Amino acid sequence: MYKWAAERPNKPFPEGLVSTEINNERRHFTHSELLPDRRMENHTYPNHVLLLEGLKVTQQSSYPAFILFLIIYIFTMVANIGLISLISMERSLHQPMYILFCNLPLNDIVGATVMIPRLLWDILTTAPERYITYTECVIQAFYTHVYATTSHTVLMIMAFDRYVAICNPLRYATIMTNKMVIRLSMSAWGVAIVLVGILLGLTIRLSRCRSNIFNPYCDNASLFKLSCESVLINNIYGLIFTVVLFVSSIGSISLTYLKIAIVCLSSKNSSLNSKALTTCSTHLLVYLIVLGCGFTIIVLHRFPAFADLRKVSSLLGSVVPTCLNPIIYGLQTKEIKQRIFRVFHRAKVAA
């Protein structure tokens, strides 16, 4: 039985929701029960409802914030879908390097879609009405963590591709086969899904005695804070998860670039060094952005006085890389840049 009486939202729910919540303290909840909403009498809402804090913006700045995030979302979707389409249509880009890279814009599309549309809705909704069902909150938390985890695992397999291409160029074709590319891609997504599934599974098992999500979006920490039970196991697994992810990504990528640097310094092939510098600098810049956003959130989490700053940084840490990655790869990768200019040139001639 869910224990709702331990903590009430700071701001009132709609009247129908409150009355139902009080009545349900004496009986079990069922998934088929619905709550009336006085704003829209023709619509009903599930009784498993949480109040989401959302993004704190003033009434005057709500529309500028809405327009800003809408532009970011449109650009992110167009840029990332455009890159995937370009690599799919151009036969010259059907190489392991670019096929593995497709995992990155695909992951950015997932991250932006699970985050920004809900944020846009909350910006135009008053704080007492920003409620979300528990199921929707769990789904958003799942894909949010999958996006953050896959950002690291995808960059790790891309670093492995660069290592083979530069350090073992003669064996590149035999190592980076289509089967290997598929295995690497599946491992990047599979590891993230399994680890995050366990993370959320430990949280779902907990009963709930609170109904407020004090965050702009749903994540694992916000969900297990709804419980009055012991969350020691959740904290231990979350800490191990974070440490293993960061240590493995930092360690593998650092080792990869160290070996690449040794090969480049010992080689007198200027074309090889130039190509290595171009491809590796792009990959390293994207990784540093992802790593910097992650560390910022972790550090600010240790300082409760900067709670609002942490919330904003966690939001930007999920939004900013999704729109920067296609810009970095589109402008820094010579082959992709040439194809983009060629496509625009054809469109201009056709017009």
C-alpha positions as a Markdown table, in Angstrom:
| # | Residue | x | y | z |
|---|---|---|---|---|
| 1 | Met | 0.0 | 0.0 | 0.0 |
| 2 | Tyr | 1.3 | 3.4 | -1.0 |
| 3 | Lys | 1.9 | 5.8 | 2.0 |
| 4 | Trp | 1.0 | 9.2 | 0.7 |
| 5 | Ala | 0.5 | 10.9 | 4.1 |
| 6 | Ala | 4.1 | 11.4 | 5.0 |
| 7 | Glu | 4.6 | 14.5 | 2.8 |
| 8 | Arg | 2.3 | 16.8 | 0.9 |
| 9 | Pro | 3.3 | 18.9 | -2.1 |
| 10 | Asn | 4.3 | 22.4 | -1.3 |
| 11 | Lys | 1.7 | 23.7 | -3.8 |
| 12 | Pro | -1.8 | 22.2 | -4.0 |
| 13 | Phe | -2.9 | 19.7 | -6.5 |
| 14 | Pro | -6.2 | 20.2 | -8.3 |
| 15 | Glu | -9.1 | 19.7 | -5.9 |
| 16 | Gly | -10.3 | 16.4 | -7.4 |
| 17 | Leu | -6.8 | 15.0 | -7.1 |
| 18 | Val | -6.4 | 15.9 | -3.4 |
| 19 | Ser | -9.8 | 14.5 | -2.4 |
| 20 | Thr | -9.0 | 11.2 | -4.2 |
| 21 | Glu | -5.6 | 11.1 | -2.6 |
| 22 | Ile | -7.1 | 11.4 | 0.9 |
| 23 | Asn | -9.7 | 8.7 | 0.2 |
| 24 | Asn | -7.1 | 6.4 | -1.1 |
| 25 | Glu | -5.1 | 6.4 | 2.1 |
| 26 | Arg | -7.4 | 3.8 | 3.5 |
| 27 | Arg | -7.3 | 1.4 | 0.5 |
| 28 | His | -5.1 | -0.1 | -2.1 |
| 29 | Phe | -4.5 | 1.8 | -5.4 |
| 30 | Thr | -5.3 | 0.1 | -8.7 |
| 31 | His | -4.0 | 1.1 | -12.1 |
| 32 | Ser | -7.5 | 1.4 | -13.5 |
| 33 | Glu | -8.6 | 4.2 | -11.1 |
| 34 | Leu | -8.8 | 7.7 | -12.7 |
| 35 | Leu | -8.9 | 11.1 | -11.2 |
| 36 | Pro | -11.0 | 14.0 | -12.4 |
| 37 | Asp | -9.3 | 17.3 | -13.4 |
| 38 | Arg | -11.5 | 20.4 | -12.9 |
| 39 | Arg | -9.7 | 22.2 | -15.7 |
| 40 | Met | -10.8 | 19.7 | -18.3 |
| 41 | Glu | -13.9 | 17.7 | -17.3 |
| 42 | Asn | -13.7 | 15.5 | -20.4 |
| 43 | His | -10.2 | 14.2 | -19.4 |
| 44 | Thr | -9.1 | 12.0 | -16.6 |
| 45 | Tyr | -5.8 | 11.5 | -15.0 |
| 46 | Pro | -4.3 | 8.3 | -13.3 |
| 47 | Asn | -4.1 | 8.3 | -9.5 |
| 48 | His | -0.3 | 7.6 | -9.6 |
| 49 | Val | 0.5 | 11.2 | -10.1 |
| 50 | Leu | 3.7 | 13.2 | -9.1 |
| 51 | Leu | 4.2 | 16.9 | -8.9 |
| 52 | Leu | 7.2 | 17.9 | -11.1 |
| 53 | Glu | 9.2 | 21.0 | -10.2 |
| 54 | Gly | 10.2 | 21.7 | -13.8 |
| 55 | Leu | 12.4 | 24.6 | -14.9 |
| 56 | Lys | 12.1 | 27.6 | -12.6 |
| 57 | Val | 11.4 | 30.6 | -14.8 |
| 58 | Thr | 9.5 | 33.8 | -14.2 |
| 59 | Gln | 6.3 | 34.6 | -16.1 |
| 60 | Gln | 8.1 | 37.2 | -18.2 |
| 61 | Ser | 10.9 | 34.9 | -19.2 |
| 62 | Ser | 8.8 | 31.8 | -19.9 |
| 63 | Tyr | 8.2 | 32.6 | -23.6 |
| 64 | Pro | 11.8 | 33.5 | -24.4 |
| 65 | Ala | 12.9 | 30.3 | -22.6 |
| 66 | Phe | 10.3 | 28.3 | -24.6 |
| 67 | Ile | 11.5 | 29.8 | -27.9 |
| 68 | Leu | 15.1 | 29.1 | -27.0 |
| 69 | Phe | 14.6 | 25.5 | -26.1 |
| 70 | Leu | 12.3 | 25.0 | -29.1 |
| 71 | Ile | 15.0 | 26.3 | -31.5 |
| 72 | Ile | 17.6 | 24.0 | -29.8 |
| 73 | Tyr | 15.3 | 21.0 | -30.2 |
| 74 | Ile | 14.6 | 21.7 | -33.8 |
| 75 | Phe | 18.2 | 22.3 | -34.6 |
| 76 | Thr | 19.3 | 19.1 | -32.7 |
| 77 | Met | 16.8 | 17.0 | -34.6 |
| 78 | Val | 17.5 | 18.4 | -38.0 |
| 79 | Ala | 21.3 | 18.3 | -37.6 |
| 80 | Asn | 21.5 | 14.7 | -36.1 |
| 81 | Ile | 18.9 | 13.2 | -38.5 |
| 82 | Gly | 20.7 | 15.0 | -41.3 |
| 83 | Leu | 24.0 | 13.5 | -40.4 |
| 84 | Ile | 22.6 | 10.0 | -40.2 |
| 85 | Ser | 20.8 | 10.4 | -43.5 |
| 86 | Leu | 24.0 | 11.8 | -45.2 |
| 87 | Ile | 26.1 | 8.8 | -44.0 |
| 88 | Ser | 23.3 | 6.4 | -45.1 |
| 89 | Met | 23.0 | 7.8 | -48.6 |
| 90 | Glu | 26.7 | 8.5 | -49.4 |
| 91 | Arg | 28.4 | 5.2 | -50.3 |
| 92 | Ser | 31.8 | 6.7 | -49.8 |
| 93 | Leu | 30.9 | 7.2 | -46.1 |
| 94 | His | 30.0 | 3.5 | -45.6 |
| 95 | Gln | 33.1 | 3.0 | -43.5 |
| 96 | Pro | 33.4 | 1.5 | -39.9 |
| 97 | Met | 34.4 | 5.0 | -38.6 |
| 98 | Tyr | 31.2 | 6.7 | -39.8 |
| 99 | Ile | 28.9 | 3.8 | -39.2 |
| 100 | Leu | 30.1 | 3.7 | -35.5 |
| 101 | Phe | 29.7 | 7.5 | -35.4 |
| 102 | Cys | 26.0 | 7.1 | -36.4 |
| 103 | Asn | 25.4 | 5.8 | -32.8 |
| 104 | Leu | 26.3 | 9.2 | -31.4 |
| 105 | Pro | 23.6 | 11.3 | -33.3 |
| 106 | Leu | 21.1 | 8.5 | -32.7 |
| 107 | Asn | 21.8 | 8.7 | -29.0 |
| 108 | Asp | 21.6 | 12.5 | -29.1 |
| 109 | Ile | 18.1 | 12.2 | -30.8 |
| 110 | Val | 17.0 | 10.0 | -27.9 |
| 111 | Gly | 18.4 | 12.3 | -25.3 |
| 112 | Ala | 16.8 | 15.5 | -26.8 |
| 113 | Thr | 13.4 | 13.8 | -27.4 |
| 114 | Val | 13.1 | 12.5 | -23.9 |
| 115 | Met | 14.1 | 15.8 | -22.3 |
| 116 | Ile | 13.1 | 18.9 | -24.3 |
| 117 | Pro | 9.4 | 18.3 | -25.3 |
| 118 | Arg | 8.4 | 17.7 | -21.7 |
| 119 | Leu | 10.5 | 20.7 | -20.7 |
| 120 | Leu | 8.7 | 22.9 | -23.2 |
| 121 | Trp | 5.3 | 21.8 | -21.8 |
| 122 | Asp | 6.4 | 22.5 | -18.2 |
| 123 | Ile | 7.6 | 26.0 | -19.2 |
| 124 | Leu | 4.2 | 27.0 | -20.3 |
| 125 | Thr | 2.5 | 25.3 | -17.4 |
| 126 | Thr | 2.1 | 26.9 | -13.9 |
| 127 | Ala | 4.0 | 25.2 | -11.1 |
| 128 | Pro | 1.0 | 23.6 | -9.3 |
| 129 | Glu | -0.1 | 22.0 | -12.5 |
| 130 | Arg | 3.2 | 20.3 | -13.6 |
| 131 | Tyr | 2.1 | 16.8 | -12.6 |
| 132 | Ile | 3.3 | 13.6 | -14.3 |
| 133 | Thr | 2.3 | 10.0 | -13.8 |
| 134 | Tyr | 4.7 | 7.7 | -12.1 |
| 135 | Thr | 5.0 | 5.5 | -15.1 |
| 136 | Glu | 5.9 | 8.4 | -17.4 |
| 137 | Cys | 8.5 | 9.6 | -14.8 |
| 138 | Val | 10.1 | 6.2 | -14.7 |
| 139 | Ile | 10.3 | 6.0 | -18.5 |
| 140 | Gln | 11.8 | 9.5 | -18.7 |
| 141 | Ala | 14.4 | 8.6 | -16.0 |
| 142 | Phe | 15.3 | 5.3 | -17.8 |
| 143 | Tyr | 16.0 | 7.0 | -21.2 |
| 144 | Thr | 17.7 | 9.9 | -19.5 |
| 145 | His | 20.2 | 7.6 | -17.9 |
| 146 | Val | 20.5 | 5.4 | -21.0 |
| 147 | Tyr | 21.4 | 8.6 | -23.0 |
| 148 | Ala | 24.0 | 9.7 | -20.4 |
| 149 | Thr | 25.6 | 6.2 | -20.2 |
| 150 | Thr | 25.6 | 5.5 | -24.0 |
| 151 | Ser | 27.3 | 8.9 | -24.5 |
| 152 | His | 30.4 | 7.3 | -22.8 |
| 153 | Thr | 30.1 | 3.8 | -24.3 |
| 154 | Val | 29.7 | 5.1 | -27.9 |
| 155 | Leu | 32.8 | 7.3 | -27.6 |
| 156 | Met | 34.7 | 4.4 | -26.1 |
| 157 | Ile | 34.0 | 2.2 | -29.2 |
| 158 | Met | 34.8 | 5.1 | -31.5 |
| 159 | Ala | 38.2 | 5.5 | -29.7 |
| 160 | Phe | 38.9 | 1.8 | -30.3 |
| 161 | Asp | 38.2 | 2.3 | -34.0 |
| 162 | Arg | 40.7 | 5.2 | -34.2 |
| 163 | Tyr | 43.3 | 3.1 | -32.3 |
| 164 | Val | 43.0 | 0.2 | -34.8 |
| 165 | Ala | 43.1 | 2.6 | -37.8 |
| 166 | Ile | 46.2 | 4.5 | -36.6 |
| 167 | Cys | 48.2 | 1.9 | -34.7 |
| 168 | Asn | 47.3 | -1.2 | -36.9 |
| 169 | Pro | 46.5 | 0.3 | -40.3 |
| 170 | Leu | 47.4 | -2.9 | -42.2 |
| 171 | Arg | 45.0 | -5.0 | -40.1 |
| 172 | Tyr | 42.2 | -2.5 | -40.0 |
| 173 | Ala | 40.1 | -4.1 | -42.7 |
| 174 | Thr | 40.4 | -7.6 | -41.1 |
| 175 | Ile | 39.6 | -6.3 | -37.6 |
| 176 | Met | 36.9 | -3.7 | -38.3 |
| 177 | Thr | 34.6 | -6.0 | -40.3 |
| 178 | Asn | 30.8 | -5.4 | -40.5 |
| 179 | Lys | 30.3 | -8.1 | -37.8 |
| 180 | Met | 32.7 | -6.3 | -35.5 |
| 181 | Val | 31.0 | -2.9 | -36.1 |
| 182 | Ile | 27.6 | -4.5 | -35.2 |
| 183 | Arg | 29.1 | -6.1 | -32.1 |
| 184 | Leu | 30.6 | -2.9 | -30.9 |
| 185 | Ser | 27.4 | -0.9 | -31.5 |
| 186 | Met | 25.3 | -3.6 | -29.7 |
| 187 | Ser | 27.7 | -3.7 | -26.8 |
| 188 | Ala | 27.6 | 0.1 | -26.4 |
| 189 | Trp | 23.8 | 0.1 | -26.2 |
| 190 | Gly | 23.4 | -3.2 | -24.4 |
| 191 | Val | 25.7 | -2.3 | -21.5 |
| 192 | Ala | 23.9 | 1.0 | -21.0 |
| 193 | Ile | 20.4 | -0.6 | -21.1 |
| 194 | Val | 21.3 | -3.4 | -18.7 |
| 195 | Leu | 23.1 | -1.2 | -16.2 |
| 196 | Val | 20.4 | 1.4 | -16.2 |
| 197 | Gly | 17.7 | -1.3 | -16.0 |
| 198 | Ile | 19.2 | -2.6 | -12.8 |
| 199 | Leu | 19.5 | 1.0 | -11.5 |
| 200 | Leu | 15.8 | 1.7 | -12.1 |
| 201 | Gly | 14.8 | -1.8 | -11.0 |
| 202 | Leu | 16.2 | -1.1 | -7.5 |
| 203 | Thr | 14.2 | 2.1 | -7.4 |
| 204 | Ile | 10.9 | 0.7 | -8.6 |
| 205 | Arg | 10.8 | -1.9 | -5.9 |
| 206 | Leu | 10.5 | 0.8 | -3.2 |
| 207 | Ser | 7.1 | 2.0 | -1.9 |
| 208 | Arg | 6.4 | 5.7 | -2.1 |
| 209 | Cys | 5.4 | 8.1 | 0.6 |
| 210 | Arg | 6.1 | 11.4 | -1.2 |
| 211 | Ser | 4.8 | 12.9 | -4.4 |
| 212 | Asn | 7.2 | 15.8 | -5.3 |
| 213 | Ile | 10.0 | 15.6 | -7.8 |
| 214 | Phe | 12.3 | 18.4 | -6.9 |
| 215 | Asn | 14.1 | 18.5 | -10.3 |
| 216 | Pro | 13.5 | 19.9 | -13.8 |
| 217 | Tyr | 13.0 | 16.3 | -15.0 |
| 218 | Cys | 12.7 | 12.8 | -13.7 |
| 219 | Asp | 15.9 | 10.8 | -12.8 |
| 220 | Asn | 16.8 | 7.9 | -10.6 |
| 221 | Ala | 17.8 | 10.0 | -7.5 |
| 222 | Ser | 14.5 | 12.0 | -7.7 |
| 223 | Leu | 12.5 | 8.7 | -7.9 |
| 224 | Phe | 14.1 | 6.9 | -4.9 |
| 225 | Lys | 13.8 | 10.1 | -2.8 |
| 226 | Leu | 10.0 | 9.6 | -3.0 |
| 227 | Ser | 10.4 | 6.6 | -0.7 |
| 228 | Cys | 10.6 | 6.6 | 3.1 |
| 229 | Glu | 12.4 | 3.2 | 3.1 |
| 230 | Ser | 16.1 | 2.7 | 3.3 |
| 231 | Val | 17.8 | 3.6 | 0.0 |
| 232 | Leu | 21.3 | 2.4 | 1.0 |
| 233 | Ile | 21.4 | -0.3 | -1.8 |
| 234 | Asn | 20.4 | 2.4 | -4.3 |
| 235 | Asn | 23.1 | 4.7 | -3.2 |
| 236 | Ile | 25.8 | 2.0 | -3.2 |
| 237 | Tyr | 24.8 | 0.7 | -6.7 |
| 238 | Gly | 24.5 | 4.2 | -8.1 |
| 239 | Leu | 28.0 | 5.1 | -6.7 |
| 240 | Ile | 29.5 | 1.9 | -8.2 |
| 241 | Phe | 27.7 | 2.5 | -11.5 |
| 242 | Thr | 29.1 | 6.0 | -11.8 |
| 243 | Val | 32.6 | 5.1 | -10.7 |
| 244 | Val | 32.9 | 2.1 | -13.1 |
| 245 | Leu | 31.5 | 4.1 | -16.0 |
| 246 | Phe | 33.8 | 7.1 | -15.6 |
| 247 | Val | 36.9 | 5.1 | -14.7 |
| 248 | Ser | 36.4 | 2.7 | -17.7 |
| 249 | Ser | 35.7 | 5.5 | -20.1 |
| 250 | Ile | 38.5 | 7.8 | -18.9 |
| 251 | Gly | 41.0 | 4.9 | -18.6 |
| 252 | Ser | 40.3 | 3.3 | -22.0 |
| 253 | Ile | 40.2 | 6.6 | -23.9 |
| 254 | Ser | 43.4 | 7.9 | -22.1 |
| 255 | Leu | 45.2 | 4.6 | -22.9 |
| 256 | Thr | 44.0 | 4.7 | -26.5 |
| 257 | Tyr | 45.2 | 8.3 | -27.1 |
| 258 | Leu | 48.5 | 7.6 | -25.3 |
| 259 | Lys | 49.2 | 4.7 | -27.7 |
| 260 | Ile | 48.1 | 6.9 | -30.7 |
| 261 | Ala | 50.4 | 9.7 | -29.6 |
| 262 | Ile | 53.4 | 7.3 | -29.3 |
| 263 | Val | 52.7 | 6.0 | -32.8 |
| 264 | Cys | 52.4 | 9.5 | -34.2 |
| 265 | Leu | 55.6 | 10.7 | -32.5 |
| 266 | Ser | 57.6 | 7.7 | -33.7 |
| 267 | Ser | 56.2 | 7.9 | -37.2 |
| 268 | Lys | 57.6 | 10.2 | -39.9 |
| 269 | Asn | 54.5 | 9.9 | -42.1 |
| 270 | Ser | 53.1 | 13.4 | -42.1 |
| 271 | Ser | 49.8 | 12.4 | -43.8 |
| 272 | Leu | 49.2 | 9.8 | -41.2 |
| 273 | Asn | 49.9 | 12.3 | -38.4 |
| 274 | Ser | 47.6 | 14.9 | -40.0 |
| 275 | Lys | 44.7 | 12.4 | -40.4 |
| 276 | Ala | 45.2 | 11.2 | -36.8 |
| 277 | Leu | 45.2 | 14.8 | -35.5 |
| 278 | Thr | 42.0 | 15.7 | -37.4 |
| 279 | Thr | 39.9 | 12.6 | -36.5 |
| 280 | Cys | 41.2 | 12.3 | -32.9 |
| 281 | Ser | 40.8 | 16.0 | -32.0 |
| 282 | Thr | 37.2 | 15.9 | -33.1 |
| 283 | His | 36.5 | 12.8 | -31.0 |
| 284 | Leu | 38.5 | 14.1 | -28.0 |
| 285 | Leu | 36.6 | 17.5 | -28.1 |
| 286 | Val | 33.2 | 15.7 | -28.0 |
| 287 | Tyr | 34.4 | 13.5 | -25.2 |
| 288 | Leu | 35.7 | 16.4 | -23.1 |
| 289 | Ile | 32.3 | 18.1 | -23.4 |
| 290 | Val | 30.5 | 15.0 | -22.2 |
| 291 | Leu | 33.0 | 14.4 | -19.4 |
| 292 | Gly | 32.9 | 18.1 | -18.3 |
| 293 | Cys | 29.1 | 18.1 | -18.1 |
| 294 | Gly | 29.1 | 14.9 | -16.1 |
| 295 | Phe | 31.7 | 16.1 | -13.6 |
| 296 | Thr | 30.0 | 19.4 | -13.2 |
| 297 | Ile | 26.8 | 17.7 | -12.1 |
| 298 | Ile | 28.6 | 15.3 | -9.8 |
| 299 | Val | 30.6 | 18.1 | -8.1 |
| 300 | Leu | 27.6 | 20.4 | -7.6 |
| 301 | His | 25.6 | 17.5 | -6.2 |
| 302 | Arg | 28.0 | 17.5 | -3.2 |
| 303 | Phe | 27.1 | 21.1 | -2.4 |
| 304 | Pro | 23.4 | 21.5 | -1.3 |
| 305 | Ala | 23.7 | 25.3 | -1.3 |
| 306 | Phe | 24.1 | 25.2 | -5.1 |
| 307 | Ala | 21.0 | 23.0 | -5.6 |
| 308 | Asp | 19.4 | 25.4 | -8.2 |
| 309 | Leu | 22.6 | 25.7 | -10.1 |
| 310 | Arg | 23.0 | 21.9 | -10.1 |
| 311 | Lys | 19.5 | 21.5 | -11.5 |
| 312 | Val | 20.2 | 24.0 | -14.3 |
| 313 | Ser | 23.6 | 22.4 | -15.1 |
| 314 | Ser | 22.1 | 18.9 | -15.2 |
| 315 | Leu | 19.6 | 20.1 | -17.7 |
| 316 | Leu | 22.1 | 21.9 | -19.8 |
| 317 | Gly | 24.5 | 18.9 | -19.5 |
| 318 | Ser | 21.9 | 16.8 | -21.3 |
| 319 | Val | 20.8 | 19.5 | -23.8 |
| 320 | Val | 24.1 | 21.2 | -24.9 |
| 321 | Pro | 26.0 | 18.1 | -26.1 |
| 322 | Thr | 23.1 | 17.0 | -28.3 |
| 323 | Cys | 23.3 | 20.2 | -30.4 |
| 324 | Leu | 27.1 | 20.7 | -30.2 |
| 325 | Asn | 28.1 | 17.2 | -31.4 |
| 326 | Pro | 26.7 | 17.5 | -35.0 |
| 327 | Ile | 28.4 | 20.9 | -35.3 |
| 328 | Ile | 31.8 | 19.6 | -34.2 |
| 329 | Tyr | 31.7 | 16.5 | -36.3 |
| 330 | Gly | 30.1 | 18.3 | -39.3 |
| 331 | Leu | 32.7 | 21.0 | -39.4 |
| 332 | Gln | 35.8 | 19.1 | -38.2 |
| 333 | Thr | 35.5 | 15.9 | -40.2 |
| 334 | Lys | 36.7 | 16.6 | -43.7 |
| 335 | Glu | 34.7 | 14.0 | -45.5 |
| 336 | Ile | 31.4 | 14.9 | -43.9 |
| 337 | Lys | 32.1 | 18.6 | -44.4 |
| 338 | Gln | 32.7 | 18.0 | -48.1 |
| 339 | Arg | 29.5 | 16.0 | -48.5 |
| 340 | Ile | 27.5 | 18.7 | -46.7 |
| 341 | Phe | 28.8 | 21.4 | -49.0 |
| 342 | Arg | 28.2 | 19.2 | -52.0 |
| 343 | Val | 24.5 | 18.6 | -51.0 |
| 344 | Phe | 24.0 | 22.4 | -50.5 |
| 345 | His | 25.6 | 23.1 | -53.8 |
| 346 | Arg | 23.3 | 20.7 | -55.6 |
| 347 | Ala | 20.3 | 22.2 | -53.9 |
| 348 | Lys | 21.4 | 25.7 | -54.9 |
| 349 | Val | 22.0 | 24.7 | -58.6 |
| 350 | Ala | 18.6 | 22.9 | -58.7 |
| 351 | Ala | 16.9 | 26.1 | -57.3 |
